[in-house]
Amino acid sequence: MDWDDLRVFLAVARGESLTAAGRALRIDPATVGRRVARLEGVMGAALFAKSQTGYVLTEDGARLMDHAEAAEAAMVGAAEALQGTQGLTGQIRIGAPDGCANYLLPQVLTAICDANPGLEVQIVALPRVFNLSKREADMAVAVSRPETGRVTAQKITDYRLHLAASADYLGRCGTPMARADLRGHRLIGYIPDMIFDKELDYMAEVGLGAVPLASNSVSVQLNWLRAGAGIGVVHDFALPAAPELRRVLVEEVSLTRAFWLIRHEGDRRLERLNRFAGLLMAGLRAEVARLESMADAQP
């Protein structure tokens, strides 16, 4: 069996189309189709079924998937062993919710890359759960531990969130002194039907209903608050980047969430990714602690 054909098989399984696989491998989709057909001939079994949504693994294909990913991990591990352990190199892609991607990862990854000049890092900031099985990312930061899938999860750290508004807004509309007062203010939060994880349903936990100003993006919500549009829930670690905001009802409304590092279970054998994951987790813990202490010191 040709390893190159297994690479093509993995690309089609993850991209669910010949076009997506060709784009990932930088080869013509027709060539991808011929390589799949060749592998199916060698295996003596159909590995994919064509459906309305694309190429779907058959039962034989699903069985081959485990072995193909093990072979992929072995090839990557061999390359890492030959490169030695001087410094991290190559490309690593991280998926993360946009709060983490905007206010934590840039500074954490800058420090890691400064210490490892041969490393290339990509941040994919999307408001949804990442599919590591399709290799959308090498690892992902999530706000809840996954209950299914062939992945491993490590808790990174807890983080805090509070209600906040701009000093200008509070000067115009008054500062709420009790939770009941919030009903007299314009609220900012997530679009209800676009909340991709129950841990992000802050308003339900606070006991409030729909919000007049809503976005699926944490950054948009924060900028609405900075513009004096209303009151919303903010990560404490984002507050140092928005000094015009003031926390309100700190004692009465305080939320705690956690970040988890999610990895494909087959990657546990890859020393390069293990080392990077360790640096990433340590960096995120330190940065959350640093920024939250700055938030506590703000007026």
N, C-alpha and C positions, 0 to 999 in steps of 0.2 A: 504494500500500500504506500502511495506517494504522500509525503507530508504536505507537499504543496496542494494536493487535491483536498486534504483535510482542512487546510487553511481556507480554501474556497468554500467547502462545506460549512465551516463555522460562520463565514461571512454571510452566506445565504440564510442560514438558520437565524442569525441575529438581525439581519436586515429585512428578512421575509420577502425579498425580491431579488431578481438578478441584477436589476439596475442599482439598487442600494449596495449590493455586494460588490459590483463592479466599481462603483464610486469609492468604496472603502479600500479596495485593493488596487485601484487605478488601472483596471483592465476593462476591456470591452465586455458588455453584458452577454453578448453572444458567446464569447470565450468562456465566461462563467458557466453558461448553460452546457457547453460541451464538456467542461471539466466535471460538472455534476453528473452528467450522463456517463462519463468514463468511470467515475467512482462507483456509481450505481451498478455498472457492469461488473466491476471488480468484486463488489460486495454481493452481487446477485440478488439485490433487493431494491425496491423503490424507497428512497430516503425522504422524498418530499411529495406532498399532494398539492396541486394547484387549486386554490380557493378564490372566492371573490375578494378576499383581503390580501392575497399574495401566496407565497410559498409556505406551507405548514409542514412541520415534521410528521412523518408517519411513525408508527410504533418502532419500526426498525431504525428510523432516523433518530428518534429520541434515545434509543439504546446506544447508538453510535456517538451521540452528543457527549455523553459522559467520558468516553474513551478519547474523543477528539480534544476535549478540554484538558484532560490529563496529559495528553501528548503536547499540547500547547504550553502548559505549565512547565513540563520537563524541558522543552526547547528554550523557554525564557530563562528558566533556572540555570541551564547549562551556560547560556550566554552571560548571565550575571556572575557565575563562578569564574569564568575566564577573564572577566573585566576586573576582578578583585574587589576590595572593599574600601578603596581610598575615598571615593565620594559618589554621591548619587548622580546618575546621568540618565539621559533619555527623556521621554515625554510621559507625563502623568496627568490624567484628566480627572477633575473632582466635580461632582455634582453637589449642589447645595441650595437650600432655600435662600431667597434673596436677602433676607436680613443678615444671615451669616456671611453670604457671599459679598455683600457690600460693606459691612462694618467690622468684620473680623478677619476673613481670609486674606485680603490684600496685604495687611501688615504682617500676618503670621507667615504667609508664603514668601514674602520679600526676604524675611530673615533666613528662611530655609534655603532659598535660592542663592542668597549672598554667600552662604556657607558651602553651597554645592553649585559652582558656576556651570557645570555641564548639564544641569537639570532644566527641563522645560515643563512648565505647569500651565494647564488650561482650567479655568473656572467656568462651569456651566451653571448659570443661575436661572432656575426654572421653578415656578410655583406648582410643583407636582412631585410625586414619588418617582425616583429613577429606577429604570429597569437594568440592573447590572447584568442579568443573564444575556441581554442583547448588547452588552458592552457599550452602553451609552456613556459610561464613565468607568474609570478603574476602581473608584471608591466614591462613596457619597456620605454627606452629612445629613442626617434626618432628625426630625423632631419627635419621632416615636420609634420604638423597637419593632421591626417587622415580625409578623407572626407566621408568615409563610415564605416559601422560596428557599433556594439553595444559597443562602447568604449567612455570614457571621455578623454579629453586632456587638460593639463595645461601647459602653457609656463613656462619653467624653467629659461632660461636666453639666451641672445645673446652671440655669441662668434665670434672672428675674425680669418681670415686666410690671409696669405701673401705668396708671392713667397720667396723661400729660397734655398740656396746651401751651400756646405761646403766651408770653407775658402780655403782649398786646391784646390777645383775645380775652384773657382773664381781666385785664383792665377795662375792656369794653362791656363784657358780659357777666362779670363777677366770678368769684371762685366758689365752686361747690363745697359746702361744709359737711354734707352727708350724702350717702349713696342716692337717696331719694331726689336730691337736687339735680342729679344728672339728667332727669327727664325734662328739665327746662333748658338743656343745652343741645347744640347740634353735635352729633356724634360721628366719628370717622372710624371705619373698620373694613373688614373683608366683605366682598360680595358673597352672600350666604351660600349660593349654589356653586361657588367656585372654591370653597374651603376643602382642600384636598386631604387634610388630616384633622381628626377630631381635636387634637391638641391645640389647633389654631382657632377654635371657636371660643374666643375670649369673651365675647359679649354674652353668650349663653351662661358662662360661668359667673360673670358679673351680675347676671340677672336682668340684662337689657335686651330689647328686641332688635328690629331692623335699624340700620344706620342710614341717614340721609346721604352721606358721602361715603362711597365704598370703592375699593380697588382690590385686585388680587395681588398687588405689589406692596410690600412693606415700605419701599422707598417712596412710592407715590403717597401713601398714607402719611409718612413722616413729613413730606414736603407740603402736604395740605395743612398739617399741624403748624409747620413753620410759617405758613402764609396767614395764620390766624383764622383758619376756617372752622375750628371746633376743638373737641376733646376726643382723644383716642388712646388706645393701649400702645405703649412703646417699650421696646427692649431697653433695659437700663444701659446695656453696652452701646446703644446707639446715641444716647443722650449727649455724650461729650462732643459729638459731631453736630449737634444742634443746640448751642448754648442759649438760644432764645426761648427754649422750652422749659416749663416748670412742671414738676410732678405735683399731682393733686390727690387728695384722699389716700395718702401713702399708707397710713395705718389700716385703713378700712378696706382698701382694694390692692392686694399684692398677689401676683401670680408667679408661680415657679414652674419652669419647664426644663427639659434636658435635651442636649444634643447627643446623638448616637453616630458612631462611625460604622457604616455598613460596607461590607466587602463581600465579594464572591468567595464562596467557601473554598474553591480550588486555589485561591491566591495565597493561602496560608503558607504554602511551601516556597513562595517567592521572597527571598531575603530583601531584595531591593524595595518591594512594596511594604514589607514588614518594617523596615527601617524608616521609610517615609511616613508610614502610619504612626509610628511612635513619636516622631518629631512633630507631626501635625497635631496629635492629641495633646502633647505637652504644650505646644504653642497656643492652642486654643484655650486650654485651661488658664494659662498665665494671662492671656489677653482679656478674657472675660473678667477675671479677677481685677486686673488693672483698670479697665474701663468702668466696671461697676463701682470701684472705690472712687473714681473721679466723679461719677454720677452722684454718689452719696455726698460729695463735697460741694456740689453745685447748690446754689440757693433754691 
